[in-house]
């Protein structure tokens, strides 16, 4: 199984920066993509950024140019550098991993961390 643990959330003023981390353990060799999601109170969980096994990245329009997703394969850690934070970035941020498991064939599987709170004040 794959375990994901987020850290780095906190309270910052608008315009400030935070760097989130997600430590992965377990069956990390089968990960095909890593993503950050976020969920604000009363809103659906939304995809923030994704990085594929080949290093290709995608971002939500709302964070493009401000957030950077990266990974350190040697340390099995995913990062989200968040700059120029805005109050609308306030949410619980979740680490997500897509991998495969084998049972006579290969099947997709998704794993989630417990989330870390990011609060941006005006």
Residue pairs with C-beta under 8 A, 6 or more apart in sequence:
1 26
1 27
1 111
2 24
2 25
2 26
2 27
2 28
2 30
2 31
2 97
2 99
2 109
2 111
3 24
3 25
3 26
3 111
4 22
4 23
4 24
4 95
4 96
4 97
4 111
4 112
4 113
5 22
5 23
5 25
5 95
5 113
5 114
6 20
6 21
6 22
6 93
6 94
6 95
6 113
6 114
6 115
6 116
7 20
7 21
7 22
7 23
7 116
8 18
8 19
8 20
8 21
8 116
9 18
9 20
9 93
9 116
9 117
9 118
10 18
10 117
10 118
10 119
11 119
11 120
11 121
12 18
12 85
12 118
12 119
12 120
12 121
13 120
13 121
13 122
14 85
14 86
14 87
14 120
14 121
14 122
15 84
15 85
16 85
16 120
17 81
17 82
17 83
17 84
17 85
18 82
18 85
18 118
19 79
19 80
19 81
19 82
20 36
20 79
20 80
20 82
20 93
20 116
20 118
21 77
21 78
21 79
22 34
22 36
22 77
22 78
22 79
22 80
22 95
22 113
23 75
23 76
23 77
24 31
24 34
24 76
24 77
24 78
24 95
24 97
25 76
27 99
28 76
30 99
30 100
30 101
31 53
31 97
31 98
31 99
32 52
32 53
32 98
32 99
32 100
33 50
33 51
33 52
33 53
33 97
33 98
34 50
34 51
34 69
34 71
34 78
34 95
34 96
34 97
34 98
35 47
35 48
35 49
35 50
35 51
35 69
35 95
35 96
35 97
35 98
36 47
36 48
36 49
36 50
36 69
36 78
36 80
36 93
36 94
36 95
36 96
37 45
37 46
37 47
37 48
37 93
37 94
37 96
38 45
38 46
38 48
38 89
38 91
38 92
38 93
38 94
38 118
39 45
39 46
39 91
39 92
39 94
39 115
40 90
40 91
40 92
43 91
45 94
46 60
47 60
48 59
48 60
48 63
48 67
48 69
48 80
48 93
49 57
49 58
49 59
49 60
49 63
49 67
49 69
49 80
50 57
50 58
50 69
51 57
51 69
51 70
51 71
51 78
57 69
59 67
59 69
62 88
63 82
63 89
66 82
66 83
66 84
66 85
67 80
67 81
67 82
67 83
68 80
68 81
68 83
69 78
69 79
69 80
69 81
70 78
70 79
70 81
71 77
71 78
71 79
72 79
78 95
80 93
82 89
82 118
85 118
85 120
86 120
87 120
87 121
87 122
88 120
89 118
89 120
90 118
90 119
90 120
91 118
92 115
92 116
92 117
92 118
93 115
93 116
93 117
93 118
94 112
94 113
94 114
94 115
95 112
95 113
96 110
96 111
96 112
96 113
97 110
97 111
98 108
98 109
98 110
99 108
99 109
99 111
100 106
100 107
100 108
100 109
101 107
101 109
